[in-house]
Amino acid sequence: MYTHGGRRTRAEHDAATVEIGYALASAAFAAAVLFGAVAGPALLFPLPQLPSTVLLRLGLALAPVVFFARVVSVLVRFRQESQPSQPGRTNPDS
């Protein structure tokens, strides 16, 4: 990820920016889908008070967890893929 002297090239900087944007967008989508799947029935159908409240709160609790997990997983995977191959080991791409 870093060039000589610890400075990023413009291409590396742009790749990181795109990856952060992708991580945030895909995490927002995943959280919205999960919230809709969990809390959707409570919003669409006339349910009794207790199940409706439980579904809404569960959706509100799980959506941020999924958002955070998705962002972290995408960015960790990006960082691992951008690491240079270890010297002294064969690289299957070469």
N, C-alpha and C positions, 0 to 999 in steps of 0.2 A: 504494500500500500504506500510505502514511503520510498522516495528516491534517495540518492546520496545526500547526506546532510539533514535528513528528516523532513524535507519539504515535499509536498505533493505536487505532481504535475497537474496541469489543467484538466487533462482527461480523467485522472484519478479523482479529482475534486468533482467534476461533472458526474462521474459514475456514482460517487457517494451521494450526491444530491438527488439523482434520479432514484437511487435505491431507497433513500429516506422517504421520498415522496410515494414510492410504491408501497413501502411498509405502512405508512400512515393511511393511504387510500384503501389498501386491502384489509387493514385492521378495522377501519371504520365500516367497511362493507360486511365483514364477518361479524362484527358486534351488532350491526343493525339486523342482519339475518337471524342471529341468535335471539335477539330481543323480540323480533317479530314472531319467531317460532314459539317462544316461551310465553310472552305476554300477549301475543295476538289474540288468542281465544278470549282472554279477559276483556279485551278492547272491542271485539267484534260481536260477542254473544252475551246475552243477559245471564250472567252466572250469579250464584249466591255470593254474598259479601266476602266470606272467608276464602273460598278458592280464587276469587277475583283478586283480592289483596295479595294472596300468596304468589300467584302467577306474576303480578306486576312487580312485586318486590324481588322475586327470584330473577326476573328478566333484568331489572335494574342492578342487581348484584353481580350477575354473570357477564353482562355486556362489557363492563370495564376490564374484567379479568381476561376475557377473550381478546379484547383490544390490546392490552398490554402484552399478553403472551404472543400474539401474532407479530407485533412490532419487534419484540425481542428476538423471536425465532428468525424473522427475515433478516434482521441486521446481523445477527450472529452468523448465519449462513453466508451472508455477503462477505463478512470479514474473514471467515475461514477460506472462502474461495479465492480471495484476493491475496492471500499469503503466498510468498514465493516458495517454490519447492525447496526442500532441504538439501543442502550441498552433500554430495557423496552418495545420494540415493538416486536410483534410476527414476526418470520421469516417464510415465506411460504415454504422455502426449508428444514426446520427442522422437 
